[in-house]
Amino acid sequence: MHVQTNLKHHKGDKMVIVTVSLMPKEGYKKAFIEHMKELTKTVSKEDGYLAYELYEDPFHAKKLFLFEKWESEKALHAHLATPHMVEHFEKTASWLEGDTLIDAYEAALLSHQSLSSKE
């Protein structure tokens, strides 16, 4: 599986946020979630890793949402080229149905305080 980040006008040194919306086939959701728990243990040790979190869609029982944060686009591409990710894509490709939607964004963190202040 080839993942394009679609980042334009980037310097490659800003944080990258990746969102993935996917749907396991009937009977594969539990196996996919367990697989992702194990994969996250390995991914969390990679250089540039900031977050790798899997969520269920509360409105669509079959849908899952993966949220990733990487220190840079370079770290993301290194992650995608690791042997465990190549194996992951090969192993889970037949477990999914429909379109897997992947978006990547370059981002700069705003102050947490500015978002929660009551001005």
Accessible surface in RSA format (square Angstrom, percent):
REM  Atomic radii and reference values for relative SASA: ProtOr
REM  Chains: A
REM  Algorithm: Lee & Richards
REM  Probe-radius: 1.40
REM  Slices: 20
REM RES _ NUM      All-atoms   Total-Side   Main-Chain    Non-polar    All polar
REM                ABS   REL    ABS   REL    ABS   REL    ABS   REL    ABS   REL
RES MET A   1   131.78  68.2  58.44  38.7  73.35 174.6  65.70  55.9  66.09  87.6
RES HIS A   2   154.66  84.5 124.16  86.3  30.50  78.0  95.96  98.9  58.70  68.3
RES VAL A   3    16.63  10.9   9.42   8.5   7.21  17.4  11.20   9.7   5.43  14.7
RES GLN A   4   118.98  66.5 108.27  79.1  10.71  25.5  20.25  43.1  98.73  74.9
RES THR A   5     8.27   5.9   5.67   5.7   2.60   6.2   0.19   0.3   8.08  12.2
RES ASN A   6   102.18  70.5  74.44  71.9  27.74  66.8  32.37  77.9  69.81  67.5
RES LEU A   7    24.77  13.8   7.82   5.6  16.95  42.6   9.15   6.4  15.62  42.0
RES LYS A   8   163.49  79.8 139.09  85.3  24.40  58.1  86.57  77.9  76.92  81.9
RES HIS A   9   185.75 101.5 139.83  97.2  45.92 117.5 109.85 113.2  75.90  88.3
RES HIS A  10    72.38  39.6  48.06  33.4  24.32  62.2  29.85  30.8  42.53  49.5
RES LYS A  11   177.66  86.7 140.47  86.2  37.19  88.6  91.63  82.5  86.03  91.6
RES GLY A  12    18.22  22.5   0.00   N/A  18.22  22.5  12.07  33.1   6.15  13.8
RES ASP A  13   101.22  70.9  76.23  75.9  24.99  59.1  37.61  88.5  63.62  63.4
RES LYS A  14   103.06  50.3  98.01  60.1   5.05  12.0  49.07  44.2  53.99  57.5
RES MET A  15    32.65  16.9  27.41  18.1   5.23  12.5  17.77  15.1  14.88  19.7
RES VAL A  16     0.07   0.0   0.07   0.1   0.00   0.0   0.07   0.1   0.00   0.0
RES ILE A  17    36.69  20.9  36.69  27.3   0.00   0.0  36.69  26.4   0.00   0.0
RES VAL A  18     4.27   2.8   4.27   3.9   0.00   0.0   4.27   3.7   0.00   0.0
RES THR A  19    27.90  19.8  27.24  27.6   0.66   1.6  20.08  27.0   7.82  11.8
RES VAL A  20    12.81   8.4  12.80  11.6   0.01   0.0  12.80  11.1   0.00   0.0
RES SER A  21    25.12  21.2  23.84  31.8   1.27   2.9  15.65  33.3   9.46  13.3
RES LEU A  22    10.38   5.8   8.40   6.0   1.98   5.0  10.38   7.3   0.00   0.0
RES MET A  23    56.17  29.1  56.02  37.1   0.15   0.4  43.32  36.8  12.85  17.0
RES PRO A  24     2.47   1.8   0.11   0.1   2.36   8.6   0.11   0.1   2.36  14.7
RES LYS A  25    79.97  39.0  78.79  48.3   1.18   2.8  39.00  35.1  40.97  43.6
RES GLU A  26   145.98  83.8 127.96  96.8  18.03  42.9  66.27 128.2  79.71  65.1
RES GLY A  27    74.45  91.8   0.00   N/A  74.45  91.8  40.76 111.9  33.69  75.4
RES TYR A  28    84.15  39.3  84.15  47.9   0.00   0.0  38.28  28.8  45.88  56.6
RES LYS A  29    49.66  24.2  48.82  30.0   0.84   2.0  38.00  34.2  11.66  12.4
RES LYS A  30   164.13  80.1 158.42  97.2   5.71  13.6 103.98  93.6  60.15  64.1
RES ALA A  31    44.93  41.3  34.25  52.8  10.69  24.3  41.42  58.3   3.52   9.3
RES PHE A  32     3.14   1.6   3.14   1.9   0.00   0.0   3.14   1.9   0.00   0.0
RES ILE A  33    40.12  22.8  40.06  29.8   0.06   0.1  40.06  28.8   0.06   0.2
RES GLU A  34    83.38  47.9  82.45  62.4   0.93   2.2  36.93  71.4  46.45  37.9
RES HIS A  35    30.95  16.9  23.55  16.4   7.40  18.9  23.80  24.5   7.15   8.3
RES MET A  36     4.39   2.3   4.06   2.7   0.33   0.8   4.28   3.6   0.11   0.1
RES LYS A  37   116.54  56.9 107.32  65.9   9.21  21.9  71.23  64.1  45.31  48.3
RES GLU A  38   102.83  59.0  98.36  74.4   4.48  10.7  49.03  94.8  53.81  43.9
RES LEU A  39    12.62   7.0   7.42   5.3   5.20  13.1  12.08   8.5   0.54   1.5
RES THR A  40    38.21  27.2  38.09  38.6   0.12   0.3  30.53  41.0   7.68  11.6
RES LYS A  41   120.60  58.8 115.19  70.7   5.41  12.9  82.68  74.4  37.91  40.4
RES THR A  42    59.68  42.4  56.94  57.7   2.74   6.5  28.86  38.8  30.82  46.6
RES VAL A  43     0.00   0.0   0.00   0.0   0.00   0.0   0.00   0.0   0.00   0.0
RES SER A  44    45.31  38.3  28.75  38.4  16.56  38.2  14.64  31.2  30.68  43.0
RES LYS A  45   173.62  84.7 139.33  85.5  34.30  81.7  95.33  85.8  78.29  83.4
RES GLU A  46    30.53  17.5  16.73  12.7  13.80  32.9  20.95  40.5   9.58   7.8
RES ASP A  47   135.78  95.1 120.78 120.2  15.00  35.5  42.58 100.2  93.20  92.9
RES GLY A  48    11.14  13.7   0.00   N/A  11.14  13.7   2.50   6.9   8.65  19.4
RES TYR A  49    64.02  29.9  49.85  28.4  14.16  36.9  26.20  19.7  37.82  46.6
RES LEU A  50    77.70  43.3  51.08  36.5  26.62  66.9  54.39  38.2  23.32  62.8
RES ALA A  51    10.01   9.2   8.25  12.7   1.76   4.0  10.01  14.1   0.00   0.0
RES TYR A  52     9.26   4.3   1.60   0.9   7.66  19.9   0.16   0.1   9.10  11.2
RES GLU A  53    73.12  42.0  68.78  52.0   4.35  10.4  27.99  54.1  45.13  36.8
RES LEU A  54    50.81  28.3  19.42  13.9  31.39  78.9  19.42  13.6  31.39  84.5
RES TYR A  55   107.74  50.3 102.59  58.4   5.15  13.4  81.38  61.2  26.36  32.5
RES GLU A  56   104.79  60.2  86.62  65.5  18.18  43.3  27.97  54.1  76.83  62.7
RES ASP A  57    33.04  23.1  26.01  25.9   7.03  16.6   9.98  23.5  23.06  23.0
RES PRO A  58   118.27  86.2  75.54  68.9  42.73 155.3  87.78  72.5  30.49 189.5
RES PHE A  59   175.44  87.8 144.26  89.4  31.18  81.1 150.40  91.2  25.04  71.7
RES HIS A  60   101.90  55.7  96.36  67.0   5.54  14.2  72.29  74.5  29.61  34.4
RES ALA A  61    82.78  76.1  64.22  99.1  18.56  42.2  72.25 101.7  10.53  27.9
RES LYS A  62    81.40  39.7  79.45  48.7   1.96   4.7  56.40  50.8  25.00  26.6
RES LYS A  63    66.62  32.5  66.62  40.9   0.00   0.0  23.83  21.5  42.79  45.6
RES LEU A  64     1.32   0.7   0.75   0.5   0.56   1.4   0.93   0.7   0.39   1.1
RES PHE A  65    74.70  37.4  74.70  46.3   0.00   0.0  74.70  45.3   0.00   0.0
RES LEU A  66    12.03   6.7  12.03   8.6   0.00   0.0  12.03   8.4   0.00   0.0
RES PHE A  67    51.16  25.6  51.16  31.7   0.00   0.0  51.16  31.0   0.00   0.0
RES GLU A  68     9.36   5.4   9.36   7.1   0.00   0.0   0.00   0.0   9.36   7.6
RES LYS A  69    55.75  27.2  55.75  34.2   0.00   0.0   9.14   8.2  46.61  49.7
RES TRP A  70     0.02   0.0   0.02   0.0   0.00   0.0   0.02   0.0   0.00   0.0
RES GLU A  71    97.56  56.0  88.34  66.8   9.22  22.0  23.07  44.6  74.49  60.8
RES SER A  72    19.31  16.3  19.31  25.8   0.00   0.0  10.58  22.5   8.72  12.2
RES GLU A  73    17.30   9.9  17.30  13.1   0.00   0.0   6.08  11.8  11.22   9.2
RES LYS A  74   165.05  80.5 156.79  96.2   8.25  19.7 104.97  94.5  60.08  64.0
RES ALA A  75    13.23  12.2   6.98  10.8   6.25  14.2  12.26  17.3   0.97   2.6
RES LEU A  76     2.30   1.3   2.30   1.6   0.00   0.0   2.30   1.6   0.00   0.0
RES HIS A  77    79.39  43.4  74.59  51.8   4.80  12.3  54.11  55.8  25.28  29.4
RES ALA A  78    61.13  56.2  47.81  73.8  13.32  30.3  57.06  80.3   4.07  10.8
RES HIS A  79     1.44   0.8   0.51   0.4   0.93   2.4   0.24   0.2   1.21   1.4
RES LEU A  80    30.84  17.2  23.12  16.5   7.73  19.4  23.23  16.3   7.61  20.5
RES ALA A  81    76.00  69.9  50.16  77.4  25.85  58.8  57.62  81.1  18.39  48.7
RES THR A  82    27.98  19.9  24.88  25.2   3.09   7.4  27.96  37.6   0.02   0.0
RES PRO A  83   112.08  81.7 101.94  92.9  10.14  36.9 108.72  89.8   3.36  20.9
RES HIS A  84    46.92  25.6  41.00  28.5   5.92  15.1  34.10  35.1  12.82  14.9
RES MET A  85     4.24   2.2   4.24   2.8   0.00   0.0   4.24   3.6   0.00   0.0
RES VAL A  86    70.88  46.6  68.62  62.1   2.26   5.4  70.65  61.4   0.23   0.6
RES GLU A  87   111.74  64.2 109.68  83.0   2.06   4.9  33.82  65.4  77.92  63.6
RES HIS A  88    14.19   7.8  13.45   9.4   0.74   1.9   0.90   0.9  13.29  15.5
RES PHE A  89    32.17  16.1  28.24  17.5   3.94  10.2  29.12  17.7   3.05   8.7
RES GLU A  90   130.29  74.8 104.69  79.2  25.59  60.9  49.38  95.5  80.91  66.1
RES LYS A  91   102.50  50.0  86.27  52.9  16.22  38.6  50.34  45.3  52.16  55.6
RES THR A  92     3.65   2.6   3.65   3.7   0.00   0.0   0.00   0.0   3.65   5.5
RES ALA A  93    69.12  63.6  47.92  74.0  21.20  48.2  55.00  77.5  14.12  37.4
RES SER A  94    71.76  60.6  62.14  82.9   9.62  22.2  50.88 108.3  20.88  29.3
RES TRP A  95    35.14  14.1  35.14  17.0   0.00   0.0  21.54  11.5  13.60  22.1
RES LEU A  96    34.26  19.1  23.16  16.6  11.10  27.9  23.23  16.3  11.03  29.7
RES GLU A  97    55.58  31.9  49.32  37.3   6.26  14.9  23.90  46.2  31.68  25.9
RES GLY A  98    66.40  81.9   0.00   N/A  66.40  81.9  34.49  94.6  31.91  71.5
RES ASP A  99   122.64  85.9 100.30  99.8  22.35  52.8  20.49  48.2 102.15 101.9
RES THR A 100    37.15  26.4  14.14  14.3  23.01  54.8   8.79  11.8  28.36  42.9
RES LEU A 101   106.82  59.5 102.76  73.5   4.07  10.2 104.99  73.7   1.83   4.9
RES ILE A 102    40.39  23.0  22.09  16.5  18.31  44.1  22.09  15.9  18.31  49.7
RES ASP A 103    65.46  45.9  64.00  63.7   1.45   3.4   3.45   8.1  62.01  61.8
RES ALA A 104    12.19  11.2   1.41   2.2  10.78  24.5   1.41   2.0  10.78  28.5
RES TYR A 105   111.07  51.9 108.32  61.6   2.74   7.1  83.72  62.9  27.35  33.7
RES GLU A 106    49.67  28.5  24.13  18.3  25.54  60.8  12.58  24.3  37.10  30.3
RES ALA A 107    25.02  23.0  16.25  25.1   8.77  19.9  23.28  32.8   1.74   4.6
RES ALA A 108    80.36  73.9  54.80  84.6  25.56  58.1  60.46  85.1  19.91  52.7
RES LEU A 109   121.57  67.7  88.10  63.0  33.48  84.2  91.14  64.0  30.43  81.9
RES LEU A 110   116.80  65.0 112.28  80.3   4.52  11.4 114.51  80.4   2.29   6.2
RES SER A 111    65.05  55.0  46.27  61.7  18.78  43.3  44.89  95.6  20.16  28.2
RES HIS A 112   132.73  72.5 127.04  88.3   5.70  14.6  92.69  95.5  40.04  46.6
RES GLN A 113   139.19  77.8 133.21  97.4   5.98  14.2  40.33  85.8  98.86  75.0
RES SER A 114    69.49  58.7  44.55  59.5  24.95  57.5  45.50  96.9  24.00  33.6
RES LEU A 115   127.07  70.8  93.62  67.0  33.45  84.1  96.39  67.7  30.69  82.6
RES SER A 116    81.48  68.9  59.16  79.0  22.32  51.4  49.85 106.2  31.63  44.3
RES SER A 117    50.49  42.7  22.25  29.7  28.24  65.1  25.41  54.1  25.08  35.1
RES LYS A 118   207.06 101.0 163.98 100.6  43.08 102.6 116.06 104.5  91.00  96.9
RES GLU A 119   198.55 114.0 123.86  93.7  74.69 177.8  81.48 157.6 117.07  95.6
END  Absolute sums over single chains surface
CHAIN  1 A     8113.7       6599.8       1513.9       4716.6       3397.1
END  Absolute sums over all chains
TOTAL          8113.7       6599.8       1513.9       4716.6       3397.1
